[in-house]
Amino acid sequence: MSEPTHATLQSLTVSWCHKLVSLTEGGLAAPNLTHLQLNCCDKLEALPPNMHTLLPNLQSLKIEYCRGICRFPEGGLPPNLKKLRMNGYEELLRDLSSIGSLEALTHLKINGSGCESKIKSFPEVGLLPHLPSLTTLEIIWFDNLETLECNELLRLTSLQRLYIFWCPKLENMAGEKLPSSLLLLHITDCPELKHQHIWPKIEHIPTIEVEDTERLYR
């Protein structure tokens, strides 16, 4: 795949390739690729190099259950990326801060399922890069997450929708309040998060949705 320029390639999905170690050595030259998904490739060691120049039109990147990927490529992610979905492996999460500003990113989904994550506080100080256009943040399935850091989220000045799913130990929101730009806060299956304790931090949000699926299906 690394030899020709794949000018017509627009979408690429690589799934369940358990022996795959590398996609390309010199980088994936696909100037019109807009969607890239990497799923369940246990031994894949890295994202394609030089993504920021070889994939200038990439808009959506999904990296899930690829435990061997522990850092982003040198030079960062493509400048036009709008949607990023990734597993919450601690090494990859901490490297997120090194990719600089993602000016066009509007959706970020971080899934802790299968990561055996020990993260107790999110976002950690300095974890998030500059995301001036981010409107939607989803935090999903962090078994050990206890605290949501409001002050770090205040840096997301365009954030409109915050989704928190299946964080059974989440019990606190630390800091002043969630961003004033928020229009929607959706919380599902976070039984330790007592709303009367966090009300001063969320009362400015026009729409607040809380679901308990265990009670719903019991």
Secondary structure, DSSP 8 states (H G I E B T S, - for coil): --SS--TT--EEEEES-TT---S-SS----TT--EEEEES-TT-----TTHHHH-TT--EEEEES-TT--S--TT-S-TT--EEEEE--HHHHHHGGGG---TT--EEEEE-TTS-----EES-TT-S---TT--EEEEE--TT--EEEHHHHTT-TT--EEEEE--TT--EEESS-S-TT--EEEEES-TT--HHHHHHHHTT-SEEEEE-HHHHH-
